[in-house]
Amino acid sequence: MIPPITIMMVNLISIAFGFARTIYSEIPQWSKLMGGAFFSFWVLAHLYPFAKGLMGRRGKTPTIVFVWSGLIAITLSLLWVAISPPRPSGSTAAAGGGFQFP
């Protein structure tokens, strides 16, 4: 059970890390992100039956609700950090990481 769980966690973390790296880079390379995310989702889609069996039946709520709620929470938190990055205490408004929309 350890290798499939490890593979799933590495793929989820790599998607989040790739998204953050693309957002915060000086020259965003969206094609690299899309390619990496596609293959990570491909691996996760093939491991979905394993994850579904691992999570089991939780009352009458379908498992996919838990999976999608986790993915949506991760996506929203990454977007929140990308739009409004945390500022160090005692700094001016200009030192906020330099993120701006194209």
N, C-alpha and C positions, 0 to 999 in steps of 0.2 A: 504494500500500500504506500510505502514511503516514496518510491520513484515517481508514480503518477502525480501524487500530491506536490512533490517538488517541481515537477515539470509544469504543472498548472500555476503554481506560485511564481516561478521564474518568468513565465509568459505574461502573467498579469502585471508583475512589477516592471517588466521590460516595456510593456505598452505605456504604462504611466511615466516611466523614465524617458522614453522616446518622445512622448507628447510634451513633457516639460522641457526637454532639451531643444525641441523644435521651437517652442514658444519663446524661450529665453535666448536663443542664438541670435547673433547679429545678422546672419543671412539664413533665414529658415529654409530648410530643404524638405518641403512637404512630400516630395516623391519618395524619399527615403523613409519617412514616417509611414506613408501609406503602404509601401512594400513590406516593411517590418510588421506593421499592424495586421496586414492581410495574413501573413504566415502565422503570426501568433494566434489570431482568431481561428485560423484553420486547425492549428494544433488543439486549441481549446474546444472547438466544435467536435473534434474526434474524441476528446476525453470527456465530453458532456455526459454520456451514459454512465461512465464511472462516477462522475461527481454527483449525478442524480441518485445513483444507488448508495453512494456514501452518505448523502444528506438524509436519506430515508423519507418516510412519510411523516410530516409534522401536522397532525390533525387533518383538517380538510383543505388547508392552503396548499396549492400546487407548488412544487419545488421551484419552478421557473420564476415565481414571484420573488423568492429570496435571491435568486441569481440576478435578476434584472434590477432589484432594489440595490444590491451591492454595486453593480456596474454603474447605475445612475448616480449613486452617492459618490463614487470615486470620480466620475466625470464632472459632476457639479463642484466638488471640492477643488479639483485641478483648475477648472475655469475660474473659480473665485480667486484662487491664488494668482492666476495669470492676469486677471483684470485688476485686482487690487493687491499687489504684493505687500507683504509685511515690511514696515519701515523700522530701522533700528531706532532705539530710543535716543533722544537728544540730537537728532539730525534735522537738516533742513528739508524742504519739500523737493528739492532737486535731486536728492540722493536716494531715490526710491527704487533703484534697480535699472532705470532707463527703459522700461517697457512702454511701448506705444503702439497703437494700432496702425496698420499700414495705410 
